[in-house]
Amino acid sequence: MDFVDTFTDPANVTTAIVGVLTFATILTLAAPMLRSDKLDERMKSVSTRREELRRRSRQQITGTPASPSLRRVDEGMIKKVVDKLDLKRLLEDPKVQDKLAQAGYRGPRPLTVFYFCRFSLPFVFGLIAAIYIFGINGFHLMTQMKLGIVVIGAAVGFYGPNVYLTNRAAKRKESIVGAFPDALDLLLICVEAGMSIEAAIQKVASEIGTRSIELAEELSLLTAELSYLPERRQAYEGLSRRTNHPGIKAVATAMIQAERYGTPLGQALRVMAKENREMRIASAEKKAAQLPAKLTVPMILFFLPVLFVVILGPAGMRISDTLNHKPPKTPPAGTR
């Protein structure tokens, strides 16, 4: 019973939450130092997948019996649950595949996991909230408020996968966009040196990996798609769709037009590189202009109270000592 009281005490729960948030903050700050370099591993996986696609494509062309399909197939337990409940139709989202690709998840399995999480997490979060608020500690709330907390937990579980996917895609896009102008400069140098576009993209992918692993992975995937897709236009369109950035879309369109009409690719890359550098500078200036407005609330909540305590604290302590100081009593005259 004492353990349950200790576990359900609001002060202990608040302390635990603060401790978890503090640990998460320290882990976030230390993550860049603890992060291992996965560039070689991710580039190797893309290269392995490219060779596998080439091998299967040759098997299908030569008519090898029982040759496997080029498309990946998901046959796990989660896939069976999703198909049994027809979650793809129930939770249909026409843009979910593009969102998954922008977040770095490719293939049929991430799509199945996404639909399964959107279906199961509302029940899981709602059940956890109901068990805690009705069975462990109700905080002396009314029944309507308890039901509202359960509904909020279910809503968090329903919208949680979308929020996570959006944040993951935004971070990945930021990493790609930050290194893309440098990649264009390297690509321009390689093309003007006489390298083919596939060899140039592969060379840039290996060099830009120290700046952005995500961009290196996308460029390696672009090289793989250029080697086995029936039309090169599909590979460039896939790159623009996975990145979802105007600058990269413009570069993809320029490369498609250069191959279709035979225009010089180096000149188009030079213009695109200049535009992307200007776009990166404009984005940095925009963030710098937003900084004073974003710092207003933290300064009011955190800096100003501390500043007032430091400035007015000694004066207040001195006034308090003066008011509480009592002069010694003098004996009345003639008492001796």
N, C-alpha and C positions, 0 to 999 in steps of 0.2 A: 504493500500500500504506500509506503514511503517512497518507493521507487517511482510509482505512478504519479504521486504528487510532485516529486522532483521533476519528472519528465514533462508534466503538464503545467508547471508553474510558468506564467507569462514572462517573468524576469529571466528564468533559465532559457526559455525558448528564444527570447530576444538576444541574450548573450550568445547562444549557439549560432543564431543567424548572423550576428556581427562577426563572430569568429570565422564563419564560413566565407563571408564577404571579404574579410581581411586576408584570409588565405588565398582566395581567388585573385585579389588585387596583387599580392606578392607574386603569385604564379604567373599572372599576366605580364608583370614587369620583368620577370626573370625568363620568360619564354624565349625571347630572341637569343639569349645566351645559352639556353639549354637545347635549342632546336638543332637537330642533326641535319646534315646536308643530304636530302633525298633526291637530288637532281639526277644522279647516275641511275638510281633505282627506277625513277619514273620515266626517264628517257629509254632505259632498257626495256621497260614494259611496253612502251609505244613501239619500239623497234621490233620486239618479239611479236606483237600483234600484227604489224605490217608484214612481216615474213610469213606469219600464219595465213593471212589473207591471200598473199601471193601464191602460197602453196596450194590452198584450197581452190583458188581460181584456176590454176594450171590443171588441177585434178578434174575440175568440171569441164574445162576445154578439151582435154584429152579423153574425156568419157570414162574416167576411172570408176569402176563400180563401187557403190556404197560410199560415195564421196560425201563428206559432211557439208552442211549448208554454211554459207558465209555469215548468216545471221545468228547471233547469240540467242540461246533459249534459256529461259528461267523455269526450272521445274521443281523448285523447293516447296516446302510446306506453306510458306506465306503465299506463294503463287496460287496454290490450291484453295486457300481460304478466300483470297481476293476473287478468284473465278467462281467459287461456290456462292458467295454473297453478291456477285456482280457489282463490286465496288467501283469499277471503272465507269460504269454507267450511272451509278448512284451518286458518286462524287466527281462527276466529269468536269474536267478543267482543260480547255483546249490549249492553254499556254503552259501546262505543267511540264511537258517535255523540253520546251525551250528554257524554262526556268532551271530544270535539272541540269541541262547542258551548260548554262551560264554559271551554275554553281560547281561545275566540274564532275558531275555524276553522269555517266554514259552507260548505255545498255538497258536491257529490260528489267533487271533486278532493282535498281534504284526506284524506278517507277512503281513497281509492286510494293516495295517497302514504304514508299511515300503514301500510297493509298491505304495500306494496312495501318500505318501510324495515324492517319487522319481519322480512321474508323475506330481504332482501339483506344487511343489516348484520351478522348473525352470520357469514356467509361472509367478508365483507370484513374484519372485525376479527380473525377467526380466521386468515385468510390473512396479514394483516400481522404478527400475533404469531408465526406459524410461520416466516415469512421472516426475521424479526429473530432469533428465539431459536435457529433451526436453521442459518441461513445466515450471519448477520452476527456475532452475539456470543451464545454460549451460557452465559456466566458460569460455566463449568465445572460445570453442573448435570447431574444424572442425567436419563435419558431420560423417566422417569415424571414428574419435576417439569416438564420442558419441555412434555410433553403436557398437564399440568395447567394451565400458563400459557396454552396455546392454547385449552383448553376455557373458561378464565375469560374470554379475549378474546371468544370466541363468545357466552358468556352475557351479557357487557356489551353486545354488539351486539343481542342479542335483547330484553333488558329496557330498553335505552337509550331507545327511543321512548316506552315507557310512563312511564319516570321523567321524561323531558322534558315529556311531556304533563301529568303530575300537577303538576310544579313550575309550569308555565305557568298551569294552571288555578288553582292556589293563589294565585299572585301577582295574577292578574286578579280573583279573588274577594275578596282583601284590599283591593284598590283600590275595588271596587264597594261592599263592605260599609262601608268607612270613610266614604264620601260619601253613602250612602243615607239616613241620618237627616236630613241637610241638604236632600237632594232632596225628602223627604217634607214638610218644613216649607215649602219653596217651592211644592210641589204643593198643599198645603192653602191657602196664600195665594191661589194662582191660582184654585182651585175656588171658594173663598168670595167671590172677586171677581166671579164670574159667568161665567168662561170654561168652555168645554166641556172634557171630559176629554182629547180628542185635542189641542186647542190648548194645554191646560195642560201636558201631558206634553212636547209639542214645545218649549214655552217653557222648561220646567225643563231639558230636554236641552241647550238652547243656553246656559243660565246655569251649569249644573253642569260644563261641559266643562273649565273651568280647574281644577277640583278633582279630577275623575276622567274621563279621556277614555273609559275602558271603560264607565262608567255612562252617559255621554252617548250612546255608541253603542248601548247596549242600549235606552235609552229611545226613541231615534229609530227603532230597529227595531221596538219595541213600537207606536209610532205608525203605522208602515207596515203592520204586521200588522192593527191595528185597522181600517185603511182598506180592506183587500181580503179578509181572511178571512171565511168565511161566518158564523162565530160569534165574538163578542168573547171568549168564554170561552177559546177556543183561544189567543188572543194572550196573555192573562194566564198561562195554564198554560205557554206557551212561555217567558215571562220567568222564571217560577219554576224551570223545568227547566234553563235556561241558566245561572242564577246559583247554584242549589243551596245556598240559605241559608234557614234557618228564618224569619228575619224577613221576607224578601222573599216567601217562600211564603205567610206569614200575610197580608201586604198584598194579594197577588194573590187569595187566597181571599176576603178582605173586599170587594174591588172586584167580584168575581164575584157575591157574595151581594147587594151593594148594587144592582147592575143587575138581578138576577133578582127580588128582592123589593121593590125600590123604597125601600130605606132611605136615609137621608141619607148621602151620601158624605163630606161634610166631617167629620161626627162620627166616622166610622170612620177617616178619615185622621188625625185628631187623636189618637185612641187608639193607632193603629199608630206614629205618629211618637214618641210618648212611650215606647212599649215598645222601639222600635229605639234610642232614645237611651240608655235604661237598659241595653240589651244591649251597646251599644258601651262604656259605662262599665265594665260587668262584665268585658268582654273585656280592657280596658286594665288593670284591677286584677288579672286573672289573669296577664297577662304580667308585671306588676310583681312579683307574688308568686313567679313562676318565675325571676326574675333572679338571686337569690343562689345558687340551685342550679346555674344555668348558668355562673356566674362562678367556681365552685369549681375546676374543672379548669384553666381558663386561668390562674388565679392561682397554682395549684400549679406549673404547668409553666413559666410565663413571669415572673411577678412575684416570687415568693419566691426563686428562684435569683439574680436580679439584686439583690434586697434583701440577701441574704446576702453577695454579693460586695462590695457597697458598704460594708456594715457591718464585715465581717471582713477585707476586703482589706487596708486599711492596717495593721491589727494583725498580720496574717500576714506582710506584707512587712517590718515592723519586727522581728518575731521571727526571720525568716530572715536579715536583716542581722546581728542579734546573734549568731546561731549560727555564721554564716560569718565573722565578724570574728575575726582572729587577732591577739593582742597581740604587739608587737615583741620579738624575742629579745634578752635581755641577755647581754653577754659574761661568761663565768665569771670569778670573782675571781682576781687574780694573773696574768692574762694579759698585762698591760701590762709 
